[in-house]
């Protein structure tokens, strides 16, 4: 199954707005979110939906201190 078929219209629109049009760009975007104190939760949700595991290290370290 093509990865785009797993996403809703709203999720596809969000990816277009972020400039992520390929699966590799989506993966890079999702992994980038792990470095943000305030990640884009929509991107994280899309990544997890596509099976991209992401550890939100910056977010967790900021909020656990």
N, C-alpha and C positions, 0 to 999 in steps of 0.2 A: 504494500500500500504506500502510495506517495505521501510524504510527510505533511504536505499542505492539506490533504483530505482529512487529517486528524484535527484540524483547527476550525474554529468558528469564523464567520465573516468578520466579526469584531476583532478577533485575535490576528487575522490576516491583515486587517487595516492597521492595527497597532505596529505590526512588523514593518509594513510599508512606511509608516511614519518614522520609524527608527532607522530606515535604510537597509534593513536586513531582508534581502530577497532570496538568498540561498541558504541551505541548511548550514553550511559552514559559517556564514555570517551570523545566523541565529545562535549557533554554538558559541562563537566568539563573544557575542553580545551577552549571552547568559553567563558565561564565565567571567566577563568583565563585571557583572553585577556583584560577584563575590567580593570585589575590592571596594565597593561603595558602602559607606556607612548607612546610607538611605537608598537601598536598591529599588529598582523599578519592579514592583511586585507582579505586574502583568507579564513582564519579560521572564521573571523567575517561574511563574505559573506555566507559561507557554513552554519553556525549556523542560520543565518536569513532565509536562504532558507528552513531549516528544522523546522522553527517556534520557534527557541530558541531566546528569546529576550535578548539583551545584551546592557547595558548602558556603554559606554566607558568613565567612569569617570576620570581615570588617564589621558587619551589622551586629553579630553576636558579641564580639569583643567590645564594641562601643556600648552596647546595652547591658553588658554584664558587669561593667565597672562602676 
